[in-house]
Structures are given as C-alpha cells and as structure tokens.
Amino acid sequence: MQAVSEHADKALRVGVVGAGVMGANHARVFAGLPDVALVGVVDPNPQQRDLVHGILGVPAVDHLDALLALKPDAVTIAAPTHLHHEIALKCIARGIHVMVEKPIASNVEEGRDIIAAARRAGVALMVGHVERFNPAVQAIKEAIEEEDILSIAITRVGPFPPRMSNVGVVIDLAVHDIDLIRWFTDSEIVEVQPQLSSAVAEREDIALLQFRTASGVLAHINTNWLTPFKARTVHVATRRKYVMGDLLTRQVTECFGFQPDGSYSMRHLSVGHDEPLRAELSAFVAAIRGGKAPAVTGEEGVESLGIAMRCLEGRSSAQAMPERKGPRRAAG
C-alpha cells in the first residue's frame, strides 16, 4: 500500500458515503480531525443530507459519482451492507483509500473481491470494527497480554433497534465480539456451536454462540434484542488473573493473586477517555499517510464475517427457529 506522500504537507481529502446515524458521526469526526478536509457526504435521503449539510456546512450530494467528482483521497462507507461491495469497488477503481463499516460485505466472496481490488490498486482498506478502539477494550487487551487465556465470556444485549435492518443479532451485534475474541487471543476460531432463536423478529434476535480457538481458548457470546436495557460486558479468565470489563461505563477490574484459601486481590485498571470512533478514523488516516497496514485489515474483517456466517449456516434442523405465535406482552 502506497503512502499518500504528495499529501503529507496538506489536508487529506475525505468523503463519507452514507449520512445515517453512523455516517453522520463519521462526518462529524472527520470535520474535526487535524490535517483532514471533509469534502462531502453522499446519501439518497434528502432529510439526512440536509441535516449533515446544515450542521457541518459541507457539500451533501445524492449520488456517489457526485461525491467522487469532489476528488476525495479517501472515503468511509457507512451505507447499508448490501451496497458495500459495489461502492467499495467503484472507489478503489479510482485509487481512493477505503474504510468500510462492519461487516465488510454481505458475504465472504464479496469481501474477498474488495480485498483483491484494494491490493491491486495499492490503496488502504480498513474495516470499521470500532469496538477495538473502545478504551475499556484496549485496557482489557493490555491486561491479558502475555497471559495464558483460558476462557472469554462476552455479553452484548439490548432492546430491539428502532431502525429496520435486514440482518439479525449475529451480523449486527455478535460480529463485534467475534472480532474481539480473535483479537484478544491472536488465534483463529476453529469450532463454532451456535444456538439461535427468533422471539419477536423475522431474523434471529437471540444468539448463544460458543467457540474454541486454535490455541484452545473457550469463548461464548450472549447477545439479543430482548433485554430492555443495553449491556456490554467482557470477562476473561487466564491462569493468573480474571479481568472484568464494562464497555459502556468503561470500568475494568482485575482479580489476581489467588491464594489456596480462596482469597485474592482486586484493582481497577486505568482506562482512557478517547472517543472510539475518533480513534478509529485517526488510525485510518495514519495508515494512509504512513503507508502501513490498517489497524483492522480487510482480511480480518472477512475472517470475522466468515465466522458469523458459519454461526448462521450451522443451525441444524433440530435448532431451527420455532414458529412465532406473536409478540409477547410486556409486563405491566
């Protein structure tokens, strides 16, 4: 991947594809980054375009070609997943560096197409797994470095999202934690045991996923859209310590010094205050300017997507979702 040396002494021109909730946040962050010029945002929805234009004052256009005419050096793609492949290939063909929100594409084959195109064009390709940039996640990662990890338990639950989506909880939520398991362990997932169900949605809205990594770590993910409040927790057991992290409150606690009588010591770990999205987009810009591999490569994004797809495809007839009898009435 070639560094953008000709832009080393001037602002990197960046565009944003998609002006929904995530895309609008991308635009907001880029507008505030040093040595970055947000040249425009594209979205077919006029209300979304007007909102971003009104707040940031940047051009908001209705077609990708109009954004490309503004000559961005790089774009972030926060459009619906089924459009990632087409948009990414069109941008890459123009020699534009690309960051694609997770999941990288609708399927593994499309993801590999994007990777191959970026490699041929010599442009940076990064996948937006923003949870890696959560300061609590980074504190957990530092705490378990060089440790013999035994198990990982991740909970990511919350209410049904107000936005309509053509994916269930595995692709929308669990893919974050599949990526974290691979990143924490620095090992590939070799065994997948999914349990999925649909309670109130057309697609799976409950998922209990169990994994084994090549290094022998056992991991599980509990995720759903049925919990009335958001919860995001990570528990990691190693031979010498037990680390607990709340990704929402950003509190990370470490238990250590286990004694034969069952006693142990505890301490709260230092956690930073950076905005994860700002850290992520800054890393994307740094990869372009430095000509280095992005923090989350296309290959990593495809591998995590592949594991998520295995969770969906691994459902046997015995695990098939039961016929829904209608939504359950909330208490009270």
PyMOL commands that set and color helices and strands:
alter all, ss='L'
color gray80, all
select helices_A, chain A and resi 5-7+21-32+46-56+64-68+81-93+108-121+130-133+135-143+169-185+276-290+298-313+317-319
alter helices_A, ss='H'
color red, helices_A
select strands_A, chain A and resi 12-17+36-42+60-61+74-77+97-101+125-128+149-157+189-197+206-213+218-224+231-238+241-246+251-256+265-268
alter strands_A, ss='S'
color yellow, strands_A
deselect
rebuild
show_as cartoon
